Amino acid sequence: MRGARPGPEGAVNKVFNAEFNQRKSTFAINANGMSAVACMPGNTAAEARAQTFLRARAATIEGGTSEVLRSQMAERILGLPRDLDVDKGISWTQTKRN
């Protein structure tokens, strides 16, 4: 709305909403007990709860994981130093892997 490019502030909204939706959907599953996970075909309310529960988990991954977004917020909004990059300048094939 300011006419400028979006900044890192959008990450705050994404992390908050993704994790809030996880908590909300987990509460709905817990509150409904066994009927939340074992339902009869055609039970649209139970199907919607299950879909919301699974989508809430995916939302914390898509568009950048919450952990990556937290690192971006720490660096760009709070001005904290960047994480140490021990593999900087080394090709991927030469990096140590488990």
C-alpha positions as CSV (number, residue, x, y, z in Angstrom):
1,M,0.0,0.0,0.0
2,R,3.0,2.3,0.5
3,G,4.1,1.8,-3.1
4,A,7.3,0.1,-1.9
5,R,8.5,-3.5,-2.1
6,P,7.3,-5.7,0.7
7,G,9.8,-6.0,3.5
8,P,10.6,-8.8,6.0
9,E,7.6,-7.7,8.2
10,G,5.4,-10.2,6.2
11,A,7.4,-13.0,7.8
12,V,6.1,-12.1,11.2
13,N,2.5,-12.4,10.0
14,K,3.2,-15.7,8.3
15,V,4.9,-17.3,11.3
16,F,2.2,-16.1,13.7
17,N,-0.7,-17.3,11.6
18,A,0.8,-20.6,10.6
19,E,1.5,-21.5,14.3
20,F,-1.8,-20.1,15.5
21,N,-3.7,-22.2,13.0
22,Q,-1.7,-25.3,14.1
23,R,-2.7,-24.7,17.7
24,K,-6.3,-24.0,16.7
25,S,-6.7,-27.2,14.6
26,T,-4.9,-29.3,17.3
27,F,-7.4,-28.0,19.8
28,A,-10.3,-28.9,17.5
29,I,-9.0,-32.4,17.1
30,N,-8.5,-32.9,20.8
31,A,-11.9,-31.5,21.7
32,N,-13.7,-33.9,19.4
33,G,-11.8,-36.9,20.6
34,M,-11.9,-40.1,18.6
35,S,-14.6,-38.8,16.2
36,A,-12.1,-36.3,14.9
37,V,-9.9,-39.0,13.4
38,A,-12.3,-41.9,12.9
39,C,-15.3,-40.7,11.1
40,M,-18.0,-42.0,8.8
41,P,-17.7,-41.1,5.1
42,G,-19.9,-38.1,4.4
43,N,-19.3,-36.5,7.8
44,T,-18.3,-33.1,6.3
45,A,-17.5,-31.5,9.7
46,A,-15.1,-34.3,10.6
47,E,-13.5,-34.3,7.1
48,A,-13.1,-30.5,7.4
49,R,-11.4,-30.8,10.8
50,A,-9.0,-33.4,9.4
51,Q,-8.2,-31.3,6.3
52,T,-7.6,-28.2,8.4
53,F,-5.4,-30.1,10.8
54,L,-3.2,-31.5,8.0
55,R,-3.1,-28.1,6.1
56,A,-2.0,-26.3,9.3
57,R,1.1,-28.5,9.4
58,A,1.9,-27.8,5.7
59,A,1.5,-24.1,6.2
60,T,4.5,-24.0,8.5
61,I,6.6,-25.4,5.7
62,E,5.4,-23.8,2.5
63,G,6.6,-20.4,1.7
64,G,9.6,-20.9,4.0
65,T,9.8,-22.8,7.2
66,S,9.0,-21.0,10.4
67,E,12.7,-21.5,11.5
68,V,14.1,-19.9,8.3
69,L,11.6,-17.0,8.6
70,R,12.6,-16.4,12.3
71,S,16.3,-16.2,11.2
72,Q,15.3,-13.6,8.5
73,M,13.4,-11.6,11.1
74,A,16.3,-11.7,13.5
75,E,18.7,-10.4,10.9
76,R,16.5,-8.0,8.9
77,I,14.2,-6.6,11.6
78,L,16.1,-6.9,14.8
79,G,19.6,-6.4,13.2
80,L,21.1,-9.5,14.8
81,P,24.2,-10.9,13.2
82,R,23.9,-13.5,10.5
83,D,24.4,-17.2,11.4
84,L,27.9,-18.5,10.8
85,D,28.3,-20.1,7.3
86,V,31.0,-22.7,7.7
87,D,30.6,-23.9,4.1
88,K,31.0,-20.4,2.5
89,G,33.1,-20.6,-0.6
90,I,33.1,-24.4,-0.8
91,S,31.2,-26.2,-3.6
92,W,28.3,-28.4,-2.6
93,T,30.1,-31.5,-3.6
94,Q,32.9,-30.8,-1.2
95,T,30.7,-30.0,1.8
96,K,30.6,-32.5,4.7
97,R,27.4,-34.5,5.0
98,N,26.1,-37.0,7.4
